[in-house]
Amino acid sequence: MKRTILAVVVAAAVISSLGYTVLYREQYYRLYHEHYIQYPDDAMENIYWLERALKSDFCNPLYALAKIDDKTQWERYRNLFTMHLNLKVIEQYLILGNQWDKQIAYFYNEPWKEQNLKSLDTAETCYRTALAYWKDVKDFSFKAAAMPTVHLEEVQYWEDENIRIETGALDYEKIINRHLAHLAKVRADFQAMDKSTY
């Protein structure tokens, strides 16, 4: 009997030491990862972790991804981090949309016209969802840009993203609108197909 209780206690200790609770934005962000070849499931997994991160609280400034010395740095860090997370969500939705986007309506695809149109609908949904996140990116970029004297060296990449957004060098709204315009053209080509075009 003592051995059984001891075995249960040891097993419980081992199981509890193997995992930890994910609570904070920085922890969820660490679960996001890029793949060499991006399949739809990989993009959906990343979207899940990034969206959970956006809904979570920030960890204590002691455990932030950059060195935080005062409240101004903490505010800039939060704005930059939220901007960066939204950018990553946009990128994942674009990757996901690209999986269903038919770039060309080939004449020999007429027998699968309805399936192709449904695929284009899915791609459009992904693109429009990505576009919805762009507003948040611009808002948080503007807030971060309002503190130009504060610099966070450990997250220089986020700082660079912020400058690219502020100067217009990075504008996902233009990119997504180009995708949507091209998708509309391909959709029109598919809708114009019939048995005579095949």
C-alpha positions as a printed Julia matrix, in Angstrom:
198×3 Matrix{Float64}:
   0.0    0.0     0.0
   2.83   2.41    0.9
   4.52   1.68   -2.43
   1.33   2.49   -4.33
   0.9    5.81   -2.54
   4.58   6.63   -3.06
   4.29   5.77   -6.76
   1.25   8.03   -7.13
   3.01  10.91   -5.34
   6.14  10.52   -7.49
   4.06  10.29  -10.69
   2.11  13.42   -9.74
   5.35  15.3    -9.0
   6.85  14.26  -12.36
   3.71  15.2   -14.31
   3.4   18.58  -12.6
   7.06  19.37  -13.25
   6.72  18.72  -16.99
   4.42  21.61  -17.77
   3.56  25.11  -16.73
   0.56  27.32  -17.12
   0.65  29.79  -19.99
  -0.9   33.04  -18.8
   0.93  35.99  -20.27
   1.35  37.59  -23.67
   5.06  36.89  -23.79
   4.49  33.18  -23.08
   1.94  32.82  -25.88
   4.26  34.69  -28.23
   6.96  32.1   -27.58
   4.57  29.4   -28.83
   4.36  31.14  -32.21
   6.92  29.75  -34.66
   7.7   29.94  -38.36
   7.93  26.88  -40.57
  10.16  26.33  -43.57
   7.11  25.13  -45.5
   3.91  26.72  -44.24
   0.85  24.49  -44.39
  -2.65  25.77  -43.53
  -2.62  23.93  -40.19
   0.65  25.65  -39.25
  -0.76  29.09  -40.05
  -3.96  28.33  -38.11
  -1.93  27.17  -35.12
   0.13  30.37  -35.19
  -3.02  32.49  -35.5
  -4.44  30.73  -32.47
  -1.35  31.46  -30.33
  -1.04  35.05  -31.53
  -4.7   35.83  -30.94
  -4.45  34.29  -27.45
  -1.42  36.5   -26.87
  -3.39  39.6   -27.9
  -6.12  38.72  -25.39
  -3.67  38.09  -22.53
  -2.07  40.42  -20.03
   1.54  41.48  -20.22
   3.9   39.8   -17.82
   5.69  41.74  -15.1
   8.25  44.21  -16.58
  10.99  42.15  -14.93
  10.18  39.32  -17.37
   9.54  41.41  -20.47
  11.33  40.69  -23.74
  13.26  43.96  -23.37
  14.96  45.71  -20.48
  12.42  48.05  -18.87
  13.69  50.77  -16.51
  10.75  53.18  -16.23
   7.05  53.67  -17.01
   7.73  55.38  -20.34
   9.76  52.42  -21.59
   7.04  50.09  -20.32
   4.38  51.99  -22.26
   6.47  51.98  -25.46
   7.18  48.27  -25.02
   3.47  47.46  -24.7
   2.59  49.52  -27.78
   5.38  48.03  -29.89
   4.63  44.49  -28.75
   0.92  44.78  -29.51
   1.72  46.31  -32.91
   4.15  43.46  -33.65
   1.63  40.77  -32.63
  -1.01  42.27  -34.9
   1.49  42.35  -37.77
   2.27  38.68  -37.24
  -1.45  37.83  -37.27
  -1.79  39.7   -40.58
   1.14  37.75  -42.05
  -0.39  34.43  -40.98
  -3.79  35.31  -42.46
  -2.08  36.28  -45.73
  -0.25  32.95  -45.77
  -3.51  31.17  -45.07
  -5.39  33.12  -47.74
  -2.67  32.38  -50.27
  -3.28  28.65  -49.78
  -6.81  29.05  -51.22
  -6.19  31.89  -53.66
  -6.24  30.76  -57.27
  -3.84  33.06  -59.07
  -5.07  32.18  -62.56
  -8.4   30.84  -63.82
  -7.21  28.24  -66.31
  -9.77  27.24  -68.94
  -9.35  23.57  -68.09
 -10.53  24.2   -64.51
 -14.13  24.67  -65.67
 -15.27  21.26  -64.37
 -14.19  22.4   -60.87
 -15.57  25.91  -61.22
 -17.75  25.77  -58.07
 -14.93  24.38  -55.91
 -12.6   27.09  -57.18
 -15.15  29.8   -56.41
 -15.55  28.45  -52.86
 -11.78  28.43  -52.51
 -11.68  32.07  -53.6
 -14.37  32.9   -51.02
 -12.19  31.36  -48.3
  -9.15  33.33  -49.51
 -11.18  36.55  -49.52
 -12.32  35.91  -45.94
  -8.69  35.47  -44.87
  -7.61  38.67  -46.64
 -10.47  40.71  -45.18
  -9.7   39.38  -41.7
  -6.07  40.4   -42.13
  -7.2   43.85  -43.22
  -9.2   44.23  -40.0
  -6.0   43.83  -37.95
  -4.24  46.62  -39.89
  -6.23  49.32  -38.07
  -4.88  48.09  -34.72
  -1.35  48.0   -36.15
  -1.6   51.64  -37.19
  -3.12  52.7   -33.86
  -0.38  51.1   -31.77
   2.33  52.24  -34.18
   1.08  55.82  -33.79
   1.12  55.51  -29.99
   4.68  54.14  -30.05
   5.81  56.83  -32.48
   4.56  59.48  -30.04
   7.56  58.55  -27.83
  10.5   59.02  -30.22
  13.09  59.56  -27.49
  12.51  56.13  -25.94
  14.48  53.28  -27.5
  14.31  49.57  -26.64
  17.47  47.95  -27.92
  16.43  44.33  -27.31
  13.42  44.66  -29.6
  15.07  46.65  -32.37
  13.14  44.66  -34.97
   9.86  46.01  -33.57
  11.32  49.51  -33.63
  12.22  49.02  -37.3
   8.71  47.77  -38.08
   7.3   50.87  -36.4
   9.45  53.2   -38.51
   8.5   51.34  -41.71
   4.81  51.71  -40.85
   5.16  55.4   -39.99
   7.04  56.19  -43.21
   4.64  54.12  -45.34
   7.34  51.66  -46.4
   5.2   48.91  -44.86
   1.53  49.25  -45.76
  -0.46  46.03  -45.56
  -3.62  47.85  -46.54
  -2.21  48.45  -50.04
  -0.89  44.89  -50.24
  -4.18  43.32  -49.15
  -6.22  45.55  -51.44
  -4.05  44.41  -54.37
  -4.71  40.8   -53.37
  -8.46  41.48  -53.2
  -8.5   43.24  -56.58
  -6.63  40.36  -58.21
  -8.93  37.85  -56.52
 -11.99  39.68  -57.89
 -10.54  39.46  -61.41
  -9.88  35.71  -61.06
 -13.39  35.23  -59.63
 -14.89  37.04  -62.63
 -12.89  34.79  -64.97
 -14.22  31.68  -63.23
 -17.8   32.98  -63.26
 -17.56  33.65  -67.0
 -16.63  30.03  -67.69
 -19.14  27.57  -69.09
 -19.09  24.35  -71.11
 -18.22  26.27  -74.29
 -15.02  27.69  -72.77
 -13.74  24.23  -71.82
